[in-house]
Amino acid sequence: MLVAAATSVCMLFACNSNKDYKTDDDTVNAASKQTAISQQSNVDTAAMNNGGSTAPPPSDTAVINPSAPAAAGSATASTTPAKGTARPNMAKKGHKGQIRTAVRSARMTGKMEEDKNGVYNYTEVLPAYPGGQNSLDQFVQNHIEYPQDAIDNGVEGTVTVTFAVDENGKVYSPVVKGSRLGYGLDEEAMKVVNQMPKWTPGRIQGKNVKTYYDLPITFTLL
């Protein structure tokens, strides 16, 4: 009985000793573990509510993927303007720009014929801008700018835009004919053609038809 009593006293002393010597660190660690468990529980609950997926990052947070290619127009993409066949002339660098158009000659050679899209190469009566050449020049002057890149490099040249005019006079499908000049000249010429109002359509034997038309737009530095 004495042995049993002694054993009980030792066990009681050991238990009290462990409780008395429990450190503050142990208390902090226990609290941290409890917080972590609570946070994980919240995340798991949110994931279940969202069909098993976690919430997306905030809209002002950048998600970076180093292996992904740079998107067009991004900060890592090249911002250098495309250069074409035009040659810079430093003697005219920074000069004032002038832009004018020219009327295509009505004298055409070869057979009048339409392509697979039903557009004629030329017609007996050519398409015409409403109001004539003066009105066309005025429209171009009001809707085009001499590209700053071309001004800074003293670049001049003529961009010929080929487009179609349908039976109702609508201008469509413009493209740059021949080699591109670069320095923003081609883009400006295309822009102004895309903004044009309806023309008077071309005609064959008194009938309105779809017709191609070439419009030269000349950029000159004074």
C-alpha positions as CSV (number, residue, x, y, z in Angstrom):
1,M,0.0,0.0,0.0
2,L,2.9,2.3,0.8
3,V,4.3,1.7,-2.7
4,A,1.0,2.4,-4.4
5,A,0.6,5.7,-2.4
6,A,4.1,6.8,-3.3
7,T,3.4,6.1,-6.9
8,S,0.2,8.2,-6.8
9,V,2.0,11.1,-5.2
10,C,4.7,11.1,-7.9
11,M,2.2,11.1,-10.7
12,L,0.3,14.0,-9.2
13,F,3.5,15.9,-8.7
14,A,4.6,15.3,-12.3
15,C,1.2,16.6,-13.7
16,N,1.3,19.7,-11.6
17,S,5.0,20.2,-12.6
18,N,4.2,20.1,-16.3
19,K,1.3,22.6,-15.9
20,D,3.4,25.0,-13.8
21,Y,6.3,25.0,-16.3
22,K,4.2,25.6,-19.4
23,T,5.8,28.6,-21.2
24,D,4.3,31.6,-22.9
25,D,5.7,30.3,-26.2
26,D,3.6,27.2,-25.9
27,T,0.5,29.4,-25.4
28,V,1.4,31.5,-28.5
29,N,2.0,28.5,-30.6
30,A,-1.3,27.0,-29.6
31,A,-3.1,30.2,-30.4
32,S,-1.4,30.4,-33.8
33,K,-2.4,26.9,-34.6
34,Q,-6.0,27.6,-33.7
35,T,-6.0,30.7,-35.9
36,A,-4.5,28.8,-38.8
37,I,-7.1,26.1,-38.5
38,S,-9.9,28.7,-38.4
39,Q,-8.5,30.5,-41.5
40,Q,-8.1,27.2,-43.4
41,S,-11.7,26.4,-42.5
42,N,-12.9,29.7,-44.0
43,V,-10.9,29.1,-47.2
44,D,-12.4,25.6,-47.5
45,T,-15.9,26.9,-47.0
46,A,-15.4,29.6,-49.6
47,A,-14.1,27.1,-52.1
48,M,-17.1,24.9,-51.6
49,N,-19.4,27.8,-52.1
50,N,-17.6,28.8,-55.3
51,G,-17.8,25.3,-56.8
52,G,-14.5,24.2,-55.6
53,S,-12.5,27.2,-56.9
54,T,-10.7,29.9,-55.0
55,A,-11.7,33.6,-55.5
56,P,-9.8,35.5,-58.2
57,P,-7.1,38.0,-57.2
58,P,-8.2,41.7,-56.8
59,S,-8.5,43.7,-60.0
60,D,-5.5,45.8,-59.1
61,T,-3.3,42.8,-58.6
62,A,-0.9,41.9,-61.4
63,V,-0.9,38.2,-62.3
64,I,2.5,37.5,-63.9
65,N,3.3,34.5,-66.1
66,P,6.9,34.7,-67.2
67,S,6.5,32.0,-69.8
68,A,3.6,33.7,-71.6
69,P,4.4,35.7,-74.8
70,A,4.0,39.5,-74.6
71,A,0.6,40.8,-75.8
72,A,0.5,43.3,-78.7
73,G,0.6,46.8,-77.4
74,S,2.0,45.7,-74.0
75,A,4.9,47.5,-72.3
76,T,7.3,44.7,-73.4
77,A,6.1,44.8,-77.1
78,S,8.1,46.8,-79.6
79,T,6.8,50.4,-79.8
80,T,9.1,51.3,-82.8
81,P,7.0,52.5,-85.8
82,A,7.3,50.2,-88.8
83,K,9.6,51.6,-91.5
84,G,8.8,51.1,-95.1
85,T,10.5,52.1,-98.4
86,A,10.4,55.9,-97.7
87,R,13.8,57.5,-97.1
88,P,14.3,60.2,-94.4
89,N,15.5,63.6,-95.5
90,M,17.0,65.4,-92.6
91,A,17.0,68.7,-94.6
92,K,13.2,68.7,-94.2
93,K,13.0,67.4,-90.7
94,G,10.3,69.3,-88.7
95,H,8.9,71.1,-91.7
96,K,5.2,71.8,-92.1
97,G,3.3,69.1,-94.0
98,Q,0.9,69.4,-96.9
99,I,-1.4,66.7,-98.2
100,R,-3.2,66.5,-101.6
101,T,-5.0,64.0,-103.7
102,A,-5.2,63.4,-107.5
103,V,-8.1,62.3,-109.8
104,R,-7.6,59.1,-111.7
105,S,-7.6,59.5,-115.5
106,A,-10.7,58.4,-117.2
107,R,-8.7,57.0,-120.1
108,M,-8.3,53.3,-119.4
109,T,-6.9,50.5,-121.5
110,G,-7.8,46.9,-121.8
111,K,-11.1,45.1,-121.4
112,M,-13.6,46.2,-118.8
113,E,-14.3,43.1,-116.8
114,E,-15.5,42.1,-113.3
115,D,-13.6,39.8,-110.9
116,K,-15.0,36.9,-108.9
117,N,-16.5,39.5,-106.4
118,G,-18.4,41.2,-109.1
119,V,-16.2,44.3,-109.0
120,Y,-15.2,45.9,-112.4
121,N,-11.6,47.0,-113.0
122,Y,-12.9,50.2,-114.5
123,T,-16.1,51.6,-116.0
124,E,-17.3,53.9,-118.7
125,V,-18.2,56.5,-116.1
126,L,-15.8,56.5,-113.2
127,P,-17.0,56.8,-109.6
128,A,-16.8,60.4,-108.3
129,Y,-16.6,62.1,-105.0
130,P,-19.7,64.2,-104.4
131,G,-18.8,67.8,-105.3
132,G,-15.8,66.9,-107.3
133,Q,-12.0,67.2,-106.8
134,N,-12.2,70.4,-104.6
135,S,-14.6,68.8,-102.2
136,L,-12.5,65.7,-102.1
137,D,-9.4,67.7,-101.2
138,Q,-11.3,69.6,-98.5
139,F,-12.5,66.3,-97.0
140,V,-9.0,64.9,-96.9
141,Q,-7.6,68.1,-95.4
142,N,-10.2,68.0,-92.6
143,H,-9.8,64.3,-91.8
144,I,-6.1,63.5,-92.1
145,E,-2.9,64.5,-90.2
146,Y,0.7,64.4,-91.4
147,P,2.2,61.7,-89.1
148,Q,4.6,63.1,-86.5
149,D,7.0,60.3,-87.1
150,A,7.2,61.3,-90.8
151,I,7.7,65.0,-89.9
152,D,10.4,64.2,-87.4
153,N,12.3,62.2,-90.0
154,G,11.7,64.4,-93.0
155,V,9.7,61.7,-94.9
156,E,7.5,62.5,-97.9
157,G,5.8,60.3,-100.5
158,T,2.6,59.2,-102.2
159,V,0.4,56.4,-100.9
160,T,-2.1,55.0,-103.4
161,V,-5.2,53.5,-101.8
162,T,-7.2,51.1,-103.9
163,F,-10.8,50.7,-102.8
164,A,-14.2,49.6,-104.2
165,V,-17.3,51.7,-104.7
166,D,-20.5,49.7,-104.8
167,E,-23.8,50.3,-106.8
168,N,-25.0,52.6,-104.0
169,G,-21.8,54.6,-103.8
170,K,-20.5,53.0,-100.5
171,V,-16.7,52.9,-100.2
172,Y,-15.3,49.6,-98.9
173,S,-12.3,47.2,-98.8
174,P,-9.5,49.8,-99.0
175,V,-5.9,48.5,-99.4
176,V,-2.5,50.2,-99.9
177,K,-1.4,49.6,-103.5
178,G,2.3,48.7,-104.0
179,S,5.1,49.0,-101.4
180,R,4.3,50.7,-98.0
181,L,6.1,53.9,-97.3
182,G,6.1,53.5,-93.5
183,Y,6.4,56.2,-90.8
184,G,2.6,56.3,-90.4
185,L,1.8,57.6,-93.9
186,D,0.0,54.4,-95.0
187,E,-2.1,54.3,-91.9
188,E,-3.2,57.9,-92.3
189,A,-4.2,57.4,-95.9
190,M,-6.2,54.3,-95.0
191,K,-7.9,56.1,-92.2
192,V,-9.2,58.9,-94.3
193,V,-10.5,56.6,-97.0
194,N,-12.4,54.5,-94.3
195,Q,-14.1,57.7,-93.2
196,M,-15.3,58.8,-96.6
197,P,-19.0,59.4,-97.3
198,K,-20.8,57.8,-100.3
199,W,-19.5,58.5,-103.8
200,T,-21.4,58.6,-107.0
201,P,-21.0,55.0,-108.3
202,G,-19.4,54.0,-111.5
203,R,-21.6,53.1,-114.5
204,I,-21.5,50.8,-117.5
205,Q,-24.2,51.3,-120.2
206,G,-26.1,53.5,-117.8
207,K,-26.2,51.0,-115.0
208,N,-24.5,51.4,-111.6
209,V,-21.9,48.8,-110.9
210,K,-19.2,47.9,-108.4
211,T,-15.9,49.5,-109.4
212,Y,-12.4,49.6,-108.2
213,Y,-10.8,53.1,-107.8
214,D,-7.2,54.2,-107.1
215,L,-6.7,57.3,-105.0
216,P,-3.2,58.7,-104.7
217,I,-2.6,60.7,-101.5
218,T,0.6,62.7,-101.6
219,F,2.4,63.9,-98.4
220,T,4.8,66.8,-98.9
221,L,6.9,68.8,-96.5
222,L,7.2,72.5,-97.4
